[in-house]
Amino acid sequence: MWEPKGSGGSDDLSHSYVDPNYWNLCGPGSAAVTLYYWSDSYSWITGILPAYYQEPYWPTGGYHANTYWKATDSAANGRGAIMYLAEKLLPTPDELTWAHPGLIDWTDTYPNDGTPINREVDGLNWVASGFYALNYWYLRTAPANITSYTQLLTYVEADITSGVPMVVYAETGNGSTHLGPEWYSTSRVPHAVAVVGYDNSTQQYTYVDTCGPGCNDTGKPAGVYTISEQNMYALMRYETYHDGVIW
């Protein structure tokens, strides 16, 4: 899965556009990867109908490209689902009221219009349940400042052995280490990835990064990468907002 570019690309009708907000789609991207593994949401991810997408709220100085995406195109899978999660998803139970649709905080402007972790966990639960409940799968958050190295591994093991990924909010670099080869240690960008595997013999996590060329700082493709368990823990703890994980 690869997020649509913020510039230098075209949508699925071959229309070019510029919208820097699209560089901030890692939250919806990690959510789409996670939902792909849930039996009740897999068909939605792979079969979402083609549609136009536009930001639901435009603060002063904001962008609002109108683009068209399919479930699968020649470049990547999941773009329609990523855009729906980013701009159209709206859980509607009585106990939850969102000021606007979408996982993204559209009340702010680029580059601060990221995905709050509380919106992502609510969105994941809502879609995984078949769009009718917030607590159907009981996905929950664990803040970085109370998550130890051992606890992070426990969360990963619990999710992966259940057949689903775990979302980690991590800084792309902390000055001395970084996520896989798609980032530099000096980048220091709050980011969300889906951990899809672990190997305790090599002490590594495998994760999917939906941020590709132009979004990351090396030009490497979106895709599957590995990172040491220790470095993932360090980058989770270093992340600007100390969001932690969704497990």
Legacy VTK file of the C-alpha trace (Angstrom):
# vtk DataFile Version 3.0
C-alpha trace
ASCII
DATASET POLYDATA
POINTS 247 float
0.000 0.000 0.000
1.240 3.435 -0.940
-0.321 6.782 -0.051
-1.133 9.181 -2.902
1.583 11.793 -3.371
1.206 15.395 -2.234
2.685 16.607 -5.525
4.262 15.199 -8.651
1.611 12.565 -9.194
-1.802 12.072 -10.735
-5.023 10.467 -9.585
-6.768 7.457 -11.109
-8.306 9.617 -13.827
-4.771 10.765 -14.760
-5.460 14.269 -13.459
-2.469 16.009 -11.888
-2.946 17.817 -8.586
-1.014 19.472 -5.753
-2.093 19.004 -2.143
0.613 18.895 0.584
-1.944 17.437 2.989
-1.470 14.141 1.170
2.051 13.923 2.585
0.396 13.445 6.004
-1.594 10.286 5.275
0.465 7.854 7.362
-2.334 7.493 9.917
-4.935 6.435 7.330
-2.200 4.397 5.623
-1.350 2.395 8.739
-5.076 1.978 9.425
-5.676 0.614 5.912
-2.862 -1.925 6.311
-4.289 -3.023 9.663
-7.840 -3.341 8.333
-6.600 -5.429 5.400
-5.836 -8.210 7.904
-9.246 -8.161 9.633
-11.663 -10.667 8.090
-14.629 -8.286 8.416
-12.881 -5.362 6.713
-10.656 -7.078 4.125
-13.341 -7.012 1.440
-13.996 -3.339 2.126
-10.312 -2.458 1.706
-9.966 -4.441 -1.514
-13.367 -3.642 -2.982
-14.160 -0.039 -2.088
-15.830 1.650 -5.051
-14.027 4.383 -7.030
-14.879 7.860 -5.774
-13.833 11.501 -5.633
-12.166 12.749 -2.457
-11.773 16.242 -1.044
-10.842 17.526 2.409
-13.968 18.045 4.539
-12.731 21.186 6.290
-10.490 23.918 4.950
-8.857 26.313 7.424
-7.418 29.552 6.145
-4.402 28.765 4.028
-5.436 25.129 3.592
-5.505 22.957 0.485
-8.402 20.978 -0.886
-7.608 19.037 -4.025
-10.465 17.061 -5.551
-9.052 13.685 -6.630
-10.419 10.348 -7.795
-9.179 6.992 -6.489
-9.923 3.295 -6.904
-9.338 0.419 -4.510
-6.392 -0.702 -6.649
-4.518 1.071 -9.415
-1.364 0.512 -11.441
0.813 1.982 -8.682
-0.527 0.530 -5.449
-3.279 -1.185 -3.490
-5.532 0.493 -0.967
-5.529 4.085 -2.180
-9.309 4.363 -2.233
-9.498 3.037 1.325
-6.686 5.335 2.507
-8.477 8.366 1.091
-11.835 7.288 2.512
-10.292 6.832 5.958
-8.562 10.199 5.682
-11.470 12.284 4.423
-14.855 10.519 4.621
-14.938 8.102 7.559
-17.461 9.236 10.189
-18.347 6.878 13.066
-21.884 7.633 14.207
-22.565 6.011 17.598
-24.311 8.161 20.195
-21.219 8.294 22.427
-18.927 9.797 19.775
-19.182 13.092 17.916
-16.554 14.148 15.380
-16.528 17.775 14.256
-15.718 16.648 10.732
-15.280 13.374 8.808
-11.921 11.662 8.381
-9.133 10.404 10.626
-7.034 13.495 9.867
-7.268 16.574 12.090
-8.573 18.807 9.312
-9.036 21.769 11.678
-5.287 22.388 11.385
-3.198 23.112 8.305
-0.267 21.316 6.717
2.121 20.174 8.136
0.244 19.916 11.445
-2.877 18.156 10.151
-1.879 14.676 11.221
-3.934 11.797 12.638
-4.608 11.918 16.404
-4.240 8.415 17.802
-7.659 8.550 19.491
-9.313 9.173 16.115
-7.392 6.318 14.529
-8.341 3.772 17.191
-12.013 4.787 16.988
-11.896 4.576 13.201
-10.227 1.157 13.267
-12.796 -0.245 15.678
-15.666 1.231 13.671
-14.590 -0.171 10.297
-13.413 -3.544 11.677
-16.839 -4.000 13.266
-18.599 -3.538 9.932
-19.359 0.144 10.587
-21.589 -0.290 13.615
-19.608 -0.344 16.904
-16.650 1.357 18.582
-15.770 -1.537 20.880
-16.431 -4.549 18.680
-12.775 -5.577 18.450
-11.661 -3.699 21.573
-8.601 -2.193 19.947
-7.072 0.220 22.422
-4.154 2.615 22.813
-1.127 2.425 25.104
0.811 5.713 25.528
4.541 5.685 24.826
5.453 7.099 28.220
4.067 4.049 30.041
5.026 1.399 27.485
8.275 -0.394 28.307
10.470 -2.295 25.854
9.068 -5.586 27.160
5.485 -4.340 27.077
5.843 -3.200 23.469
7.017 -6.678 22.507
4.116 -8.220 24.430
1.627 -6.057 22.528
3.213 -6.980 19.189
3.236 -10.697 20.007
-0.399 -10.602 21.128
-1.582 -8.919 17.928
0.560 -10.821 15.437
-0.315 -14.217 16.930
-3.966 -13.162 16.598
-3.372 -12.519 12.905
-3.549 -8.710 12.852
-0.940 -5.914 12.797
-0.262 -3.341 15.498
-0.035 0.389 14.754
3.005 2.175 16.191
3.351 5.947 16.308
7.108 6.591 16.110
9.501 9.356 15.173
11.226 8.617 11.858
14.599 9.471 13.416
16.019 10.639 16.728
19.478 11.835 15.683
21.179 8.498 16.265
18.810 5.907 14.786
15.858 5.794 12.389
13.152 3.643 10.912
14.291 1.369 8.072
16.363 2.559 5.115
13.560 4.822 3.896
14.396 7.478 6.525
17.451 9.336 7.844
18.216 9.633 11.553
18.000 13.424 11.196
14.481 13.456 9.693
12.551 13.538 13.015
9.006 13.331 11.646
6.101 11.946 13.723
4.942 8.903 11.775
2.594 5.903 11.966
3.404 2.408 10.669
1.760 -1.012 10.923
3.893 -3.735 12.514
3.044 -6.975 10.711
5.641 -9.372 12.098
8.333 -10.041 14.668
11.333 -12.343 14.981
12.687 -12.752 18.485
15.657 -14.766 17.249
16.951 -11.684 15.403
15.127 -9.209 17.689
13.483 -7.454 14.756
10.046 -6.141 13.880
8.679 -6.170 10.324
6.461 -3.231 9.447
4.652 -1.673 6.490
5.416 1.967 5.716
2.868 3.519 3.332
4.967 6.663 2.878
6.896 6.573 -0.406
9.082 8.885 -2.534
8.510 12.550 -1.782
6.941 11.645 1.548
9.988 9.966 3.072
13.396 11.610 2.772
15.302 8.953 0.819
13.077 8.345 -2.206
12.712 4.660 -1.365
9.360 2.996 -2.113
6.556 2.396 0.320
6.573 -1.200 1.443
7.787 -3.765 3.945
10.854 -3.011 6.085
12.524 -4.325 9.228
13.867 -2.586 12.306
15.431 -3.823 15.517
13.060 -4.153 18.444
15.254 -1.780 20.434
15.224 0.926 17.764
11.461 0.741 17.292
11.024 1.127 21.034
13.410 4.107 21.103
11.621 5.833 18.212
8.202 5.210 19.758
9.390 6.802 22.997
10.937 9.718 21.075
7.829 10.492 18.997
6.795 14.126 19.413
3.357 13.527 20.931
4.190 10.315 22.868
1.158 8.671 21.241
2.377 5.100 21.650
0.570 2.180 20.015
-2.815 0.824 18.966
-3.073 -2.865 19.817
LINES 1 248
247 0 1 2 3 4 5 6 7 8 9 10 11 12 13 14 15 16 17 18 19 20 21 22 23 24 25 26 27 28 29 30 31 32 33 34 35 36 37 38 39 40 41 42 43 44 45 46 47 48 49 50 51 52 53 54 55 56 57 58 59 60 61 62 63 64 65 66 67 68 69 70 71 72 73 74 75 76 77 78 79 80 81 82 83 84 85 86 87 88 89 90 91 92 93 94 95 96 97 98 99 100 101 102 103 104 105 106 107 108 109 110 111 112 113 114 115 116 117 118 119 120 121 122 123 124 125 126 127 128 129 130 131 132 133 134 135 136 137 138 139 140 141 142 143 144 145 146 147 148 149 150 151 152 153 154 155 156 157 158 159 160 161 162 163 164 165 166 167 168 169 170 171 172 173 174 175 176 177 178 179 180 181 182 183 184 185 186 187 188 189 190 191 192 193 194 195 196 197 198 199 200 201 202 203 204 205 206 207 208 209 210 211 212 213 214 215 216 217 218 219 220 221 222 223 224 225 226 227 228 229 230 231 232 233 234 235 236 237 238 239 240 241 242 243 244 245 246
